[in-house]
Amino acid sequence: MLKIIKKISIFICLLVVAMTLAHFAFALDTGIQYGVGTGLGQEDPRIIVAKIIRIVIGFLGIIAVGLVLYAGWLWMTSDGEEDKVEKAKMILRNALIGLIIILSSFAIVSFILNKLVGATSGGTGVGGGSGGGVSGGIAALGSGIIETHYPGRNQKAVPRNTSISITFKEPINPASIIAGNKINVQNVKIYKTKDGLTGPMVVNVIASSTANNKTFIFKPTQYLGSAAENFWYTVALSKDIKKATRNEPAFGALSSLFPYDWTFEVSTIIDETPPKIESIIPMSSATEPRNVVIQVNFNEAVNPLSASGATKDGFNNITVVASGTSGSLVAGNFYLSNQYKTVEFLTEDKCGTNSCGLDVYCLPGNKDLSVVVKADTSLTSLYDGVVDMADNSLDGNGDGIAQGSAVDNYAWSFKTSNAVDTSPPVITKIEPNINALGVSLSAEVKAEFSKLMMSNSLNSDSFNLVGTPVINYWISKTDNASTSKTTVIFNHDQFNEDKSYFPKITSAVKDVYQNCYFPCSGVDAAGVNVVGRPSCCNGAMNAGSSCQ
């Protein structure tokens, strides 16, 4: 029996070690995306195998314990017969040795299983920090260095003529991503998922970046996929991508060869449908406090090069003009957020601080302001108007046809007062409920605010999803114009079974008047509205925990 246990344990250990080495040496085609496409589970097959191995080891442990009990029974019933006593001793000795081997194997498998679970779906690193009595770290995309990307994780129905965009939280050394005017093929891999890293790559990809070197756009020179069938594609980012400051590794010093990757399904469709504007803040003809943020929400992701920038750098694809300024642009910056669907404008005129001590920027007071979102006419990558990720120009009049600036520029006007809105937002509703049990592994996590929120403040720095093992998560939002409320959504990879997670909301969250979520307010576990929690680190979303 001991020989059998030894052989099985050694085999299991070698198998698991081989799985781990394979995972960290190669970006394996695990086939998860095919399960997603057929409605089956998204569990990584490596994790399924590891869990089966752990069950087998547990079964061997039961057998070893049974042998110990059997040896004890033989000894107790031996009546002093030396042969039976020696047999019992031999069985007991071998069973104990086997049990030690099994326990060692179990510890190794558990350690490796935890690493594999934490490494699934790309982005393996841990951000750090814990709270609320839940051990573990805070993770976002790519260990927290990535703010967002398009297409999204496991996104379907992506058009063949799409561009690929990725936004980092810090400036990146462009030479580590762009070589000439194309992607650095050593550090950025784009390929059909089924082919894996050893298969053919998509290499003819034009690459560019925004002025701040945080957002990079990749445009394949040939359409992805096929006109006949859908294909899953993977984008894998190398550990050799560097930060602009001090040229440090973007994903940390101790990362695998390709520490972040994601997959998306390319359809058979060529996208020729232009983007539209779904909503605006302020509303046309409204009178607003001068600390209002100008916000434009599109029905789909738009190209960052066409919809974000600073007026001082010559960006004028979107313009804001105040009455009495002879057509001069109001100076400021246009920020893109909400999975590239929302553009916001902030001036450079500091007019005070909010209750968190953060700067507030104001529009000119007591003025009529006109905003124009331009349609593109350049038909090149030097956009002079807003385009979507497939380079379709803005459909400003909503007739479904891109007709250029003469017809499709979207314009509206509103007024400002000299007043400043200082009312902080509060949380009015959360999902799932506090301390909820049996939550679906794919459940949406939501927080509804009492006011419309500033999209650029809704990110993975101000919204944290904490748990062990850490998982990738990213933030999006929806607005309800009739109630003037915003719902923030924690999008995430599949939760792990029988694990605790909780969202934390920091005081960096702001409404469209730049008021921060402070004093921390919301509903507690008893459904009572609470005001005044210091620091606002987690507020109503984790009412029983102390703030940091």
Solvent accessible surface area in square Angstrom, and as a share of the most:
residue,aa,sasa,rsa
1,M,91,0.41
2,L,27,0.13
3,K,154,0.65
4,I,97,0.49
5,I,1,0.00
6,K,79,0.34
7,K,142,0.60
8,I,57,0.29
9,S,3,0.02
10,I,102,0.52
11,F,128,0.54
12,I,8,0.04
13,C,26,0.16
14,L,118,0.59
15,L,64,0.32
16,V,0,0.00
17,V,62,0.36
18,A,53,0.41
19,M,24,0.11
20,T,24,0.14
21,L,117,0.58
22,A,33,0.26
23,H,27,0.12
24,F,76,0.32
25,A,43,0.33
26,F,113,0.47
27,A,18,0.14
28,L,73,0.36
29,D,56,0.29
30,T,30,0.18
31,G,23,0.23
32,I,27,0.14
33,Q,6,0.03
34,Y,98,0.37
35,G,11,0.11
36,V,25,0.14
37,G,40,0.39
38,T,100,0.58
39,G,69,0.66
40,L,126,0.63
41,G,60,0.58
42,Q,67,0.30
43,E,56,0.25
44,D,2,0.01
45,P,53,0.33
46,R,32,0.12
47,I,4,0.02
48,I,78,0.39
49,V,61,0.35
50,A,1,0.00
51,K,64,0.27
52,I,95,0.48
53,I,11,0.05
54,R,76,0.28
55,I,124,0.63
56,V,61,0.35
57,I,1,0.01
58,G,33,0.32
59,F,122,0.51
60,L,10,0.05
61,G,12,0.11
62,I,122,0.62
63,I,55,0.28
64,A,0,0.00
65,V,71,0.41
66,G,34,0.33
67,L,43,0.22
68,V,37,0.21
69,L,125,0.62
70,Y,92,0.35
71,A,0,0.00
72,G,27,0.26
73,W,146,0.51
74,L,18,0.09
75,W,104,0.36
76,M,166,0.74
77,T,58,0.34
78,S,3,0.02
79,D,133,0.69
80,G,66,0.64
81,E,90,0.40
82,E,132,0.59
83,D,121,0.63
84,K,83,0.35
85,V,27,0.16
86,E,95,0.43
87,K,101,0.43
88,A,0,0.00
89,K,79,0.33
90,M,94,0.42
91,I,26,0.13
92,L,47,0.23
93,R,133,0.49
94,N,45,0.23
95,A,2,0.01
96,L,82,0.41
97,I,69,0.35
98,G,0,0.00
99,L,38,0.19
100,I,114,0.58
101,I,41,0.21
102,I,5,0.03
103,L,110,0.55
104,S,55,0.36
105,S,2,0.01
106,F,84,0.35
107,A,60,0.47
108,I,73,0.37
109,V,0,0.00
110,S,22,0.14
111,F,125,0.52
112,I,14,0.07
113,L,4,0.02
114,N,89,0.46
115,K,103,0.44
116,L,4,0.02
117,V,18,0.10
118,G,16,0.15
119,A,3,0.03
120,T,28,0.16
121,S,41,0.26
122,G,9,0.09
123,G,8,0.08
124,T,36,0.21
125,G,24,0.23
126,V,90,0.52
127,G,50,0.48
128,G,37,0.35
129,G,52,0.50
130,S,54,0.35
131,G,16,0.16
132,G,40,0.38
133,G,87,0.84
134,V,32,0.18
135,S,83,0.53
136,G,28,0.27
137,G,5,0.04
138,I,35,0.18
139,A,4,0.03
140,A,5,0.04
141,L,3,0.02
142,G,1,0.01
143,S,32,0.21
144,G,20,0.19
145,I,14,0.07
146,I,0,0.00
147,E,40,0.18
148,T,12,0.07
149,H,7,0.03
150,Y,32,0.12
151,P,0,0.00
152,G,14,0.14
153,R,22,0.08
154,N,50,0.25
155,Q,59,0.26
156,K,88,0.37
157,A,77,0.60
158,V,0,0.00
159,P,19,0.12
160,R,38,0.14
161,N,21,0.11
162,T,2,0.01
163,S,0,0.00
164,I,0,0.00
165,S,0,0.00
166,I,1,0.00
167,T,23,0.14
168,F,1,0.01
169,K,44,0.19
170,E,64,0.29
171,P,47,0.30
172,I,0,0.00
173,N,40,0.21
174,P,50,0.31
175,A,69,0.53
176,S,9,0.06
177,I,1,0.00
178,I,27,0.14
179,A,56,0.44
180,G,77,0.74
181,N,90,0.46
182,K,74,0.31
183,I,5,0.03
184,N,26,0.13
185,V,56,0.32
186,Q,128,0.57
187,N,12,0.06
188,V,1,0.01
189,K,39,0.17
190,I,0,0.00
191,Y,5,0.02
192,K,56,0.24
193,T,7,0.04
194,K,110,0.47
195,D,42,0.22
196,G,10,0.09
197,L,36,0.18
198,T,124,0.72
199,G,21,0.20
200,P,102,0.64
201,M,50,0.22
202,V,35,0.20
203,V,70,0.40
204,N,74,0.38
205,V,0,0.00
206,I,64,0.33
207,A,6,0.05
208,S,38,0.24
209,S,32,0.21
210,T,22,0.13
211,A,93,0.72
212,N,84,0.43
213,N,41,0.21
214,K,65,0.28
215,T,13,0.07
216,F,0,0.00
217,I,7,0.03
218,F,0,0.00
219,K,67,0.28
220,P,15,0.09
221,T,76,0.44
222,Q,139,0.62
223,Y,121,0.46
224,L,5,0.03
225,G,18,0.17
226,S,30,0.19
227,A,80,0.62
228,A,92,0.71
229,E,96,0.43
230,N,76,0.39
231,F,28,0.12
232,W,19,0.07
233,Y,8,0.03
234,T,6,0.03
235,V,0,0.00
236,A,0,0.00
237,L,1,0.00
238,S,5,0.03
239,K,69,0.29
240,D,64,0.33
241,I,0,0.00
242,K,54,0.23
243,K,34,0.14
244,A,48,0.37
245,T,68,0.40
246,R,190,0.69
247,N,80,0.41
248,E,60,0.27
249,P,43,0.27
250,A,6,0.05
251,F,17,0.07
252,G,34,0.33
253,A,89,0.69
254,L,183,0.91
255,S,29,0.19
256,S,23,0.15
257,L,86,0.43
258,F,41,0.17
259,P,5,0.03
260,Y,0,0.00
261,D,28,0.14
262,W,4,0.01
263,T,25,0.15
264,F,0,0.00
265,E,25,0.11
266,V,0,0.00
267,S,13,0.08
268,T,44,0.25
269,I,107,0.55
270,I,54,0.27
271,D,26,0.13
272,E,141,0.63
273,T,83,0.48
274,P,4,0.03
275,P,0,0.00
276,K,70,0.30
277,I,24,0.12
278,E,122,0.55
279,S,41,0.27
280,I,15,0.08
281,I,16,0.08
282,P,1,0.01
283,M,124,0.55
284,S,63,0.41
285,S,94,0.61
286,A,29,0.22
287,T,86,0.50
288,E,29,0.13
289,P,29,0.18
290,R,47,0.17
291,N,1,0.01
292,V,3,0.02
293,V,0,0.00
294,I,5,0.02
295,Q,0,0.00
296,V,3,0.02
297,N,13,0.07
298,F,4,0.02
299,N,63,0.32
300,E,45,0.20
301,A,6,0.04
302,V,0,0.00
303,N,2,0.01
304,P,3,0.02
305,L,50,0.25
306,S,0,0.00
307,A,0,0.00
308,S,24,0.16
309,G,27,0.26
310,A,9,0.07
311,T,26,0.15
312,K,157,0.67
313,D,100,0.52
314,G,56,0.54
315,F,23,0.10
316,N,71,0.36
317,N,8,0.04
318,I,3,0.01
319,T,16,0.09
320,V,2,0.01
321,V,37,0.21
322,A,2,0.02
323,S,48,0.31
324,G,82,0.79
325,T,50,0.29
326,S,120,0.77
327,G,52,0.50
328,S,66,0.42
329,L,73,0.37
330,V,19,0.11
331,A,55,0.43
332,G,0,0.00
333,N,33,0.17
334,F,8,0.03
335,Y,78,0.30
336,L,33,0.16
337,S,19,0.12
338,N,24,0.12
339,Q,36,0.16
340,Y,6,0.02
341,K,79,0.34
342,T,0,0.00
343,V,2,0.01
344,E,1,0.01
345,F,3,0.01
346,L,21,0.10
347,T,8,0.04
348,E,84,0.38
349,D,69,0.36
350,K,125,0.53
351,C,44,0.26
352,G,39,0.37
353,T,88,0.51
354,N,16,0.08
355,S,68,0.44
356,C,41,0.25
357,G,53,0.51
358,L,71,0.35
359,D,56,0.29
360,V,10,0.05
361,Y,56,0.21
362,C,1,0.00
363,L,3,0.02
364,P,39,0.24
365,G,17,0.16
366,N,100,0.51
367,K,73,0.31
368,D,68,0.35
369,L,0,0.00
370,S,52,0.34
371,V,0,0.00
372,V,40,0.23
373,V,0,0.00
374,K,53,0.23
375,A,2,0.01
376,D,10,0.05
377,T,68,0.39
378,S,33,0.21
379,L,166,0.83
380,T,75,0.44
381,S,76,0.49
382,L,149,0.74
383,Y,29,0.11
384,D,59,0.31
385,G,0,0.00
386,V,0,0.00
387,V,1,0.01
388,D,0,0.00
389,M,6,0.02
390,A,10,0.08
391,D,52,0.27
392,N,23,0.12
393,S,14,0.09
394,L,0,0.00
395,D,1,0.01
396,G,13,0.13
397,N,75,0.39
398,G,40,0.39
399,D,72,0.37
400,G,36,0.35
401,I,101,0.51
402,A,47,0.37
403,Q,85,0.38
404,G,16,0.15
405,S,42,0.27
406,A,104,0.81
407,V,71,0.41
408,D,0,0.00
409,N,53,0.27
410,Y,57,0.22
411,A,68,0.53
412,W,17,0.06
413,S,51,0.33
414,F,3,0.01
415,K,108,0.46
416,T,5,0.03
417,S,28,0.18
418,N,97,0.50
419,A,58,0.45
420,V,69,0.40
421,D,33,0.17
422,T,105,0.61
423,S,61,0.40
424,P,47,0.30
425,P,0,0.00
426,V,37,0.21
427,I,1,0.00
428,T,52,0.30
429,K,111,0.47
430,I,17,0.09
431,E,69,0.31
432,P,44,0.27
433,N,112,0.57
434,I,39,0.20
435,N,132,0.68
436,A,44,0.34
437,L,169,0.84
438,G,84,0.81
439,V,55,0.32
440,S,65,0.42
441,L,52,0.26
442,S,76,0.49
443,A,22,0.17
444,E,91,0.41
445,V,6,0.04
446,K,55,0.23
447,A,0,0.00
448,E,43,0.19
449,F,0,0.00
450,S,35,0.23
451,K,35,0.15
452,L,34,0.17
453,M,1,0.00
454,M,7,0.03
455,S,1,0.01
456,N,50,0.26
457,S,10,0.07
458,L,12,0.06
459,N,35,0.18
460,S,6,0.04
461,D,87,0.45
462,S,1,0.01
463,F,0,0.00
464,N,16,0.08
465,L,7,0.03
466,V,0,0.00
467,G,1,0.01
468,T,56,0.32
469,P,20,0.12
470,V,15,0.09
471,I,19,0.09
472,N,4,0.02
473,Y,1,0.00
474,W,38,0.13
475,I,9,0.04
476,S,20,0.13
477,K,14,0.06
478,T,76,0.44
479,D,51,0.26
480,N,71,0.36
481,A,85,0.66
482,S,105,0.68
483,T,70,0.41
484,S,56,0.36
485,K,57,0.24
486,T,0,0.00
487,T,31,0.18
488,V,0,0.00
489,I,20,0.10
490,F,0,0.00
491,N,38,0.19
492,H,27,0.12
493,D,19,0.10
494,Q,54,0.24
495,F,18,0.07
496,N,29,0.15
497,E,103,0.46
498,D,150,0.77
499,K,105,0.45
500,S,71,0.46
501,Y,45,0.17
502,F,14,0.06
503,P,15,0.09
504,K,7,0.03
505,I,0,0.00
506,T,32,0.18
507,S,27,0.18
508,A,45,0.35
509,V,0,0.00
510,K,35,0.15
511,D,0,0.00
512,V,4,0.02
513,Y,31,0.12
514,Q,2,0.01
515,N,11,0.06
516,C,0,0.00
517,Y,0,0.00
518,F,59,0.24
519,P,51,0.32
520,C,0,0.00
521,S,3,0.02
522,G,0,0.00
523,V,34,0.20
524,D,32,0.17
525,A,74,0.58
526,A,87,0.67
527,G,53,0.51
528,V,89,0.51
529,N,84,0.43
530,V,37,0.21
531,V,99,0.57
532,G,44,0.42
533,R,39,0.14
534,P,95,0.60
535,S,51,0.33
536,C,0,0.00
537,C,11,0.07
538,N,2,0.01
539,G,0,0.00
540,A,0,0.00
541,M,11,0.05
542,N,22,0.11
543,A,18,0.14
544,G,83,0.80
545,S,18,0.12
546,S,95,0.61
547,C,34,0.20
548,Q,131,0.58
